[in-house]
Amino acid sequence: MIRWAEKRNRRNHRSRKAISTIMANLTMLVIVVSLSSLLFVWSISSFGAYTGGAGYWFSSRSLANQERLSVESAFFTATGPTYTVTLYVRNVGAVQFTISSVYINSTLYKMPELPQPPITVGVSQVQKVQFSLLGQTWVSGDIQTVIVATLRGTTITTVWTA
């Protein structure tokens, strides 16, 4: 009888001491599922905030990759104190582009501001770009570096002799 009581006491004591293996596994499963669902909701909301800007960036880069500029000729003329640059820019790409600025020897020359229309070059067209340089002089034979930039960020660098 004493053996039976000791055996029963040990069995009851063991079952009350800790949580069962099944309950421990179920508890860990509930914790993992709840944390992973929280992570999923957070990541979806975070990526959703960035997709609008990324989509615009990729679409604008796609159009910029279709822009192809070609500076066909450049004329540097000096009439008295006025120094004038005349560029002929051809569009050899698949989309039209708008010239935003021109750099001559690393000096920025912005295109005419409104109310004049911006200089837009259509597909397979040549556009004349002419402007006067302020504070820059040259003599015949000087090397001039000309950079033409579009609104989408496409640039072309050419070197000409005045």
Backbone hydrogen bonds in HBPLUS format (Angstrom, degrees):
<---DONOR---> <-ACCEPTOR-->    atom                        ^
c    i                          cat <-CA-CA->   ^        H-A-AA   ^      H-
h    n   atom  resd res      DA  || num        DHA   H-A  angle D-A-AA Bond
n    s   type  num  typ     dist DA aas  dist angle  dist       angle   num
A0005-ALA N   A0001-MET O   3.08 MM   4  6.33 157.6  2.13 146.8 152.0     1
A0006-GLU N   A0002-ILE O   2.93 MM   4  6.17 158.4  1.97 152.1 157.8     2
A0007-LYS N   A0003-ARG O   2.93 MM   4  6.10 162.7  1.96 152.3 157.1     3
A0008-ARG N   A0004-TRP O   3.02 MM   4  6.17 160.9  2.06 147.0 152.1     4
A0009-ASN N   A0005-ALA O   2.90 MM   4  5.96 153.7  1.97 142.8 150.6     5
A0010-ARG N   A0006-GLU O   2.89 MM   4  6.12 158.1  1.94 149.8 155.0     6
A0011-ARG N   A0007-LYS O   3.11 MM   4  6.31 159.8  2.15 147.5 152.5     7
A0012-ASN N   A0008-ARG O   3.00 MM   4  6.16 168.4  2.01 152.2 155.3     8
A0013-HIS N   A0009-ASN O   2.89 MM   4  5.91 151.0  1.98 143.1 152.0     9
A0014-ARG N   A0010-ARG O   2.95 MM   4  6.07 152.9  2.03 145.2 151.7    10
A0015-SER N   A0011-ARG O   3.19 MM   4  6.41 160.4  2.23 149.8 153.8    11
A0016-ARG N   A0012-ASN O   3.27 MM   4  6.39 140.9  2.44 140.7 149.3    12
A0024-ALA N   A0020-SER O   3.04 MM   4  6.31 155.3  2.10 148.4 155.7    13
A0025-ASN N   A0021-THR O   3.00 MM   4  6.21 160.0  2.05 149.2 153.9    14
A0026-LEU N   A0022-ILE O   2.94 MM   4  6.19 161.4  1.97 151.5 156.9    15
A0027-THR N   A0023-MET O   2.93 MM   4  6.07 156.1  1.99 146.1 152.5    16
A0028-MET N   A0024-ALA O   3.05 MM   4  6.27 161.5  2.08 148.4 153.0    17
A0029-LEU N   A0025-ASN O   2.93 MM   4  6.10 151.9  2.01 146.5 154.7    18
A0030-VAL N   A0026-LEU O   3.00 MM   4  6.25 156.9  2.06 148.2 153.4    19
A0031-ILE N   A0027-THR O   3.06 MM   4  6.33 158.4  2.11 148.4 154.2    20
A0032-VAL N   A0028-MET O   2.96 MM   4  6.14 165.0  1.99 150.9 154.6    21
A0033-VAL N   A0029-LEU O   3.00 MM   4  6.12 166.7  2.02 151.3 155.0    22
A0034-SER N   A0030-VAL O   3.05 MM   4  6.13 162.4  2.08 147.0 151.9    23
A0035-LEU N   A0031-ILE O   3.01 MM   4  6.17 163.6  2.03 151.3 155.8    24
A0036-SER N   A0032-VAL O   2.93 MM   4  6.03 158.4  1.97 149.0 155.4    25
A0037-SER N   A0033-VAL O   2.99 MM   4  6.13 149.9  2.09 144.0 151.9    26
A0038-LEU N   A0034-SER O   3.07 MM   4  6.29 153.0  2.15 143.8 150.9    27
A0039-LEU N   A0035-LEU O   2.98 MM   4  6.22 156.6  2.03 147.0 153.2    28
A0040-PHE N   A0036-SER O   2.93 MM   4  6.08 153.5  2.00 142.5 149.8    29
A0041-VAL N   A0037-SER O   3.01 MM   4  6.22 164.6  2.04 149.6 152.7    30
A0042-TRP N   A0038-LEU O   3.03 MM   4  6.20 162.7  2.06 148.6 153.5    31
A0043-SER N   A0039-LEU O   2.93 MM   4  6.08 161.6  1.97 149.3 154.3    32
A0044-ILE N   A0040-PHE O   3.01 MM   4  6.17 160.9  2.05 152.3 157.1    33
A0045-SER N   A0041-VAL O   3.14 MM   4  6.29 162.3  2.17 146.9 151.5    34
A0046-SER N   A0042-TRP O   2.96 MM   4  6.14 151.9  2.04 146.2 154.5    35
A0047-PHE N   A0043-SER O   2.92 MM   4  6.03 170.1  1.93 153.2 155.6    36
A0048-GLY N   A0044-ILE O   2.99 MM   4  5.97 146.6  2.10 140.4 149.8    37
A0049-ALA N   A0046-SER O   3.23 MM   3  5.43 134.7  2.45  99.2 110.3    38
A0050-TYR N   A0047-PHE O   3.17 MM   3  5.26 133.4  2.40  97.7 109.7    39
A0051-THR N   A0047-PHE O   3.15 MM   4  6.25 134.7  2.36 149.3 160.0    40
A0054-ALA N   A0050-TYR O   3.08 MM   4  6.20 163.4  2.11 154.1 159.4    41
A0055-GLY N   A0051-THR O   2.81 MM   4  5.76 157.1  1.86 144.5 150.8    42
A0056-TYR N   A0052-GLY O   3.16 MM   4  6.37 157.3  2.22 143.7 149.3    43
A0057-TRP N   A0053-GLY O   2.94 MM   4  6.14 158.4  1.99 146.6 153.1    44
A0058-PHE N   A0054-ALA O   2.89 MM   4  6.10 166.5  1.91 155.5 158.0    45
A0059-SER N   A0055-GLY O   3.01 MM   4  6.15 156.6  2.07 144.5 151.1    46
A0060-SER N   A0056-TYR O   2.90 MM   4  6.05 159.2  1.94 151.0 156.7    47
A0061-ARG N   A0057-TRP O   2.92 MM   4  6.09 151.9  2.00 146.5 154.7    48
A0062-SER N   A0058-PHE O   2.93 MM   4  6.05 143.8  2.06 137.9 148.0    49
A0063-LEU N   A0059-SER O   3.11 MM   4  6.42 154.2  2.18 144.2 149.6    50
A0064-ALA N   A0060-SER O   2.87 MM   4  6.07 154.5  1.93 142.9 151.0    51
A0065-ASN N   A0061-ARG O   2.87 MM   4  6.01 142.8  2.01 142.5 151.1    52
A0066-GLN N   A0063-LEU O   2.99 MM   3  5.18 144.7  2.12 102.0 112.8    53
A0067-GLU N   A0064-ALA O   3.18 MM   3  5.21 156.3  2.24 100.7 107.9    54
A0094-ALA N   A0066-GLN O   3.03 MM  28  5.48 148.7  2.14 148.2 155.3    55
A0092-VAL N   A0068-ARG O   2.97 MM  24  5.22 156.6  2.02 143.5 148.3    56
A0070-SER N   A0090-ARG O   2.96 MM  20  5.06 127.2  2.25 149.5 155.3    57
A0090-ARG N   A0070-SER O   2.71 MM  20  5.06 172.4  1.71 157.0 158.5    58
A0072-GLU N   A0088-TYR O   2.78 MM  16  5.58 145.7  1.90 164.9 175.8    59
A0088-TYR N   A0073-SER O   3.01 MM  15  5.42 153.4  2.08 158.2 156.8    60
A0075-PHE N   A0086-THR O   2.80 MM  11  5.07 157.5  1.85 147.0 154.7    61
A0086-THR N   A0075-PHE O   2.89 MM  11  5.07 157.6  1.94 148.1 154.5    62
A0077-THR N   A0084-THR O   2.91 MM   7  5.27 164.6  1.93 158.8 161.9    63
A0084-THR N   A0077-THR O   2.80 MM   7  5.27 164.7  1.82 156.3 161.4    64
A0079-THR N   A0082-THR O   2.94 MM   3  5.43 154.4  2.00 163.8 166.1    65
A0082-THR N   A0079-THR O   3.28 MM   3  5.43 155.7  2.34 124.6 122.0    66
A0133-LEU N   A0083-TYR O   2.79 MM  50  5.54 167.9  1.81 160.2 164.2    67
A0085-VAL N   A0131-PHE O   2.92 MM  46  5.66 172.2  1.93 169.6 170.0    68
A0131-PHE N   A0085-VAL O   3.08 MM  46  5.66 155.3  2.14 154.4 162.2    69
A0087-LEU N   A0129-VAL O   2.71 MM  42  5.02 169.9  1.72 154.8 157.9    70
A0129-VAL N   A0087-LEU O   2.78 MM  42  5.02 169.7  1.79 155.3 158.0    71
A0089-VAL N   A0127-GLN O   2.95 MM  38  5.33 162.1  1.99 158.2 155.7    72
A0127-GLN N   A0089-VAL O   2.82 MM  38  5.33 163.0  1.85 149.0 153.4    73
A0091-ASN N   A0125-GLN O   2.96 MM  34  5.64 155.8  2.02 160.4 168.4    74
A0124-SER N   A0091-ASN O   3.12 MM  33  5.19 133.7  2.34 132.3 141.5    75
A0097-PHE N   A0121-VAL O   3.18 MM  24  5.56 153.2  2.25 146.1 150.4    76
A0121-VAL N   A0097-PHE O   2.83 MM  24  5.56 163.6  1.85 168.0 173.3    77
A0151-LEU N   A0098-THR O   3.00 MM  53  5.89 139.4  2.17 159.4 169.7    78
A0099-ILE N   A0119-ILE O   2.88 MM  20  5.64 156.6  1.93 171.1 172.2    79
A0100-SER N   A0149-ALA O   2.90 MM  49  5.84 157.3  1.95 139.4 146.8    80
A0101-SER N   A0149-ALA O   3.40 MM  48  5.38 166.7  2.42 134.0 135.1    81
A0149-ALA N   A0101-SER O   2.95 MM  48  5.38 171.3  1.96 163.2 161.0    82
A0102-VAL N   A0109-TYR O   3.01 MM   7  5.21 161.5  2.05 142.4 148.4    83
A0109-TYR N   A0102-VAL O   2.71 MM   7  5.21 146.7  1.82 157.6 169.2    84
A0103-TYR N   A0147-ILE O   2.74 MM  44  4.91 164.6  1.77 149.7 155.0    85
A0147-ILE N   A0103-TYR O   2.84 MM  44  4.91 159.6  1.88 145.5 150.8    86
A0104-ILE N   A0107-THR O   2.99 MM   3  5.26 152.9  2.06 146.6 146.9    87
A0107-THR N   A0104-ILE O   3.03 MM   3  5.26 152.9  2.10 109.2 117.8    88
A0105-ASN N   A0145-THR O   2.82 MM  40  5.00 166.6  1.84 149.9 154.6    89
A0125-GLN N   A0122-GLY O   3.24 MM   3  5.39 140.0  2.41 135.9 126.6    90
A0142-ASP N   A0139-VAL O   3.14 MM   3  5.90 161.1  2.17 145.9 145.4    91
A0162-ALA N   A0142-ASP O   2.76 MM  20  5.30 169.4  1.77 161.5 163.6    92
A0144-GLN N   A0160-TRP O   2.68 MM  16  5.17 174.3  1.68 161.6 163.4    93
A0160-TRP N   A0144-GLN O   2.80 MM  16  5.17 168.8  1.81 156.9 160.4    94
A0146-VAL N   A0158-THR O   2.78 MM  12  5.26 163.2  1.81 155.6 160.6    95
A0158-THR N   A0146-VAL O   2.79 MM  12  5.26 166.1  1.81 158.7 163.7    96
A0148-VAL N   A0156-ILE O   3.01 MM   8  5.48 154.2  2.08 152.2 158.6    97
A0156-ILE N   A0148-VAL O   3.04 MM   8  5.48 141.0  2.19 144.2 155.8    98
A0150-THR N   A0154-THR O   2.93 MM   4  5.39 147.2  2.04 150.1 160.4    99
A0153-GLY N   A0150-THR O   3.17 MM   3  5.32 159.1  2.22 104.3 110.6   100
